[in-house]
């Protein structure tokens, strides 16, 4: 039970060594993206339940709106696009917040039913990495880095470390969101807290009905699906 994508690697190994099929350059290229799994389901039912709950439902088209909600101190859910391969969130099945207030560390761990000492990961644009961190850049949240800024306490572990997700334009949701956050750097650093979208003891969620159930009982204030932005009023 870890974040290395061992199941996918095992399939590749079986193909090469047992089925005797070569792994072509095209196969490697086409499978470099971690976004290989299911798309969300039950979006229309999500809208129905949200309207019954008297939440605000609007068409989603602008990540700047999400950036402004983060700047206002809201915690949000993202369930949009194909799910990530492996038990980690990289922007398509994520719980997010701003990173400059330690309070968000406790609030998000409470949503997930985790021990409050457990660390949360940051996501940052590749071009902004050196402002906040040092070490090796990795797009898949697989390396531990040193935190060199005091501006991001929500993702800073007790030993000044963080497992950073470095974001480029191949990671659509977070690239657009963090780019929008840069326009608000006078209010908050362009770093967001990112952890997987799931509740206590549960797998990462694809069914938007299950997302709604978690959203309804949590302190999160908004959620983003394929077509909609839903907010508690």
Secondary structure as a PSIPRED ss2 file (coil, helix, strand):
# PSIPRED VFORMAT (PSIPRED V4.0)

   1 X C   1.000  0.000  0.000
   2 X C   1.000  0.000  0.000
   3 X C   1.000  0.000  0.000
   4 X C   1.000  0.000  0.000
   5 X C   1.000  0.000  0.000
   6 X H   0.000  1.000  0.000
   7 X H   0.000  1.000  0.000
   8 X H   0.000  1.000  0.000
   9 X H   0.000  1.000  0.000
  10 X H   0.000  1.000  0.000
  11 X H   0.000  1.000  0.000
  12 X H   0.000  1.000  0.000
  13 X H   0.000  1.000  0.000
  14 X H   0.000  1.000  0.000
  15 X H   0.000  1.000  0.000
  16 X H   0.000  1.000  0.000
  17 X H   0.000  1.000  0.000
  18 X C   1.000  0.000  0.000
  19 X C   1.000  0.000  0.000
  20 X C   1.000  0.000  0.000
  21 X C   1.000  0.000  0.000
  22 X C   1.000  0.000  0.000
  23 X C   1.000  0.000  0.000
  24 X C   1.000  0.000  0.000
  25 X H   0.000  1.000  0.000
  26 X H   0.000  1.000  0.000
  27 X H   0.000  1.000  0.000
  28 X H   0.000  1.000  0.000
  29 X H   0.000  1.000  0.000
  30 X H   0.000  1.000  0.000
  31 X C   1.000  0.000  0.000
  32 X C   1.000  0.000  0.000
  33 X C   1.000  0.000  0.000
  34 X C   1.000  0.000  0.000
  35 X E   0.000  0.000  1.000
  36 X C   1.000  0.000  0.000
  37 X C   1.000  0.000  0.000
  38 X C   1.000  0.000  0.000
  39 X C   1.000  0.000  0.000
  40 X C   1.000  0.000  0.000
  41 X E   0.000  0.000  1.000
  42 X C   1.000  0.000  0.000
  43 X H   0.000  1.000  0.000
  44 X H   0.000  1.000  0.000
  45 X H   0.000  1.000  0.000
  46 X H   0.000  1.000  0.000
  47 X H   0.000  1.000  0.000
  48 X H   0.000  1.000  0.000
  49 X H   0.000  1.000  0.000
  50 X H   0.000  1.000  0.000
  51 X H   0.000  1.000  0.000
  52 X H   0.000  1.000  0.000
  53 X C   1.000  0.000  0.000
  54 X C   1.000  0.000  0.000
  55 X C   1.000  0.000  0.000
  56 X E   0.000  0.000  1.000
  57 X E   0.000  0.000  1.000
  58 X E   0.000  0.000  1.000
  59 X E   0.000  0.000  1.000
  60 X C   1.000  0.000  0.000
  61 X C   1.000  0.000  0.000
  62 X C   1.000  0.000  0.000
  63 X H   0.000  1.000  0.000
  64 X H   0.000  1.000  0.000
  65 X H   0.000  1.000  0.000
  66 X H   0.000  1.000  0.000
  67 X H   0.000  1.000  0.000
  68 X H   0.000  1.000  0.000
  69 X H   0.000  1.000  0.000
  70 X H   0.000  1.000  0.000
  71 X H   0.000  1.000  0.000
  72 X C   1.000  0.000  0.000
  73 X C   1.000  0.000  0.000
  74 X C   1.000  0.000  0.000
  75 X C   1.000  0.000  0.000
  76 X E   0.000  0.000  1.000
  77 X E   0.000  0.000  1.000
  78 X E   0.000  0.000  1.000
  79 X E   0.000  0.000  1.000
  80 X C   1.000  0.000  0.000
  81 X C   1.000  0.000  0.000
  82 X C   1.000  0.000  0.000
  83 X C   1.000  0.000  0.000
  84 X E   0.000  0.000  1.000
  85 X C   1.000  0.000  0.000
  86 X C   1.000  0.000  0.000
  87 X C   1.000  0.000  0.000
  88 X C   1.000  0.000  0.000
  89 X C   1.000  0.000  0.000
  90 X C   1.000  0.000  0.000
  91 X C   1.000  0.000  0.000
  92 X C   1.000  0.000  0.000
  93 X E   0.000  0.000  1.000
  94 X E   0.000  0.000  1.000
  95 X E   0.000  0.000  1.000
  96 X E   0.000  0.000  1.000
  97 X E   0.000  0.000  1.000
  98 X E   0.000  0.000  1.000
  99 X C   1.000  0.000  0.000
 100 X C   1.000  0.000  0.000
 101 X C   1.000  0.000  0.000
 102 X C   1.000  0.000  0.000
 103 X H   0.000  1.000  0.000
 104 X H   0.000  1.000  0.000
 105 X H   0.000  1.000  0.000
 106 X H   0.000  1.000  0.000
 107 X H   0.000  1.000  0.000
 108 X H   0.000  1.000  0.000
 109 X H   0.000  1.000  0.000
 110 X H   0.000  1.000  0.000
 111 X H   0.000  1.000  0.000
 112 X H   0.000  1.000  0.000
 113 X C   1.000  0.000  0.000
 114 X C   1.000  0.000  0.000
 115 X C   1.000  0.000  0.000
 116 X C   1.000  0.000  0.000
 117 X C   1.000  0.000  0.000
 118 X C   1.000  0.000  0.000
 119 X C   1.000  0.000  0.000
 120 X C   1.000  0.000  0.000
 121 X E   0.000  0.000  1.000
 122 X E   0.000  0.000  1.000
 123 X E   0.000  0.000  1.000
 124 X E   0.000  0.000  1.000
 125 X E   0.000  0.000  1.000
 126 X H   0.000  1.000  0.000
 127 X H   0.000  1.000  0.000
 128 X H   0.000  1.000  0.000
 129 X H   0.000  1.000  0.000
 130 X H   0.000  1.000  0.000
 131 X H   0.000  1.000  0.000
 132 X H   0.000  1.000  0.000
 133 X E   0.000  0.000  1.000
 134 X E   0.000  0.000  1.000
 135 X C   1.000  0.000  0.000
 136 X C   1.000  0.000  0.000
 137 X C   1.000  0.000  0.000
 138 X C   1.000  0.000  0.000
 139 X C   1.000  0.000  0.000
 140 X C   1.000  0.000  0.000
 141 X C   1.000  0.000  0.000
 142 X C   1.000  0.000  0.000
 143 X C   1.000  0.000  0.000
 144 X E   0.000  0.000  1.000
 145 X E   0.000  0.000  1.000
 146 X E   0.000  0.000  1.000
 147 X E   0.000  0.000  1.000
 148 X C   1.000  0.000  0.000
 149 X C   1.000  0.000  0.000
 150 X C   1.000  0.000  0.000
 151 X C   1.000  0.000  0.000
 152 X C   1.000  0.000  0.000
 153 X H   0.000  1.000  0.000
 154 X H   0.000  1.000  0.000
 155 X H   0.000  1.000  0.000
 156 X C   1.000  0.000  0.000
 157 X C   1.000  0.000  0.000
 158 X C   1.000  0.000  0.000
 159 X C   1.000  0.000  0.000
 160 X C   1.000  0.000  0.000
 161 X E   0.000  0.000  1.000
 162 X E   0.000  0.000  1.000
 163 X E   0.000  0.000  1.000
 164 X C   1.000  0.000  0.000
 165 X E   0.000  0.000  1.000
 166 X E   0.000  0.000  1.000
 167 X E   0.000  0.000  1.000
 168 X C   1.000  0.000  0.000
 169 X C   1.000  0.000  0.000
 170 X C   1.000  0.000  0.000
 171 X C   1.000  0.000  0.000
 172 X H   0.000  1.000  0.000
 173 X H   0.000  1.000  0.000
 174 X H   0.000  1.000  0.000
 175 X H   0.000  1.000  0.000
 176 X H   0.000  1.000  0.000
 177 X H   0.000  1.000  0.000
 178 X H   0.000  1.000  0.000
 179 X H   0.000  1.000  0.000
 180 X H   0.000  1.000  0.000
 181 X H   0.000  1.000  0.000
 182 X H   0.000  1.000  0.000
 183 X C   1.000  0.000  0.000
 184 X C   1.000  0.000  0.000
 185 X C   1.000  0.000  0.000
 186 X C   1.000  0.000  0.000
 187 X C   1.000  0.000  0.000
 188 X C   1.000  0.000  0.000
 189 X C   1.000  0.000  0.000
 190 X C   1.000  0.000  0.000
 191 X E   0.000  0.000  1.000
 192 X E   0.000  0.000  1.000
 193 X E   0.000  0.000  1.000
 194 X E   0.000  0.000  1.000
 195 X E   0.000  0.000  1.000
 196 X E   0.000  0.000  1.000
 197 X C   1.000  0.000  0.000
 198 X C   1.000  0.000  0.000
 199 X C   1.000  0.000  0.000
 200 X C   1.000  0.000  0.000
 201 X C   1.000  0.000  0.000
 202 X C   1.000  0.000  0.000
 203 X C   1.000  0.000  0.000
 204 X C   1.000  0.000  0.000
 205 X C   1.000  0.000  0.000
 206 X C   1.000  0.000  0.000
 207 X E   0.000  0.000  1.000
 208 X H   0.000  1.000  0.000
 209 X H   0.000  1.000  0.000
 210 X H   0.000  1.000  0.000
 211 X H   0.000  1.000  0.000
 212 X H   0.000  1.000  0.000
 213 X H   0.000  1.000  0.000
 214 X H   0.000  1.000  0.000
 215 X H   0.000  1.000  0.000
 216 X H   0.000  1.000  0.000
 217 X H   0.000  1.000  0.000
 218 X C   1.000  0.000  0.000
 219 X C   1.000  0.000  0.000
 220 X C   1.000  0.000  0.000
 221 X C   1.000  0.000  0.000
 222 X E   0.000  0.000  1.000
 223 X E   0.000  0.000  1.000
 224 X E   0.000  0.000  1.000
 225 X C   1.000  0.000  0.000
 226 X C   1.000  0.000  0.000
 227 X C   1.000  0.000  0.000
 228 X E   0.000  0.000  1.000
 229 X E   0.000  0.000  1.000
 230 X E   0.000  0.000  1.000
 231 X E   0.000  0.000  1.000
 232 X C   1.000  0.000  0.000
 233 X C   1.000  0.000  0.000
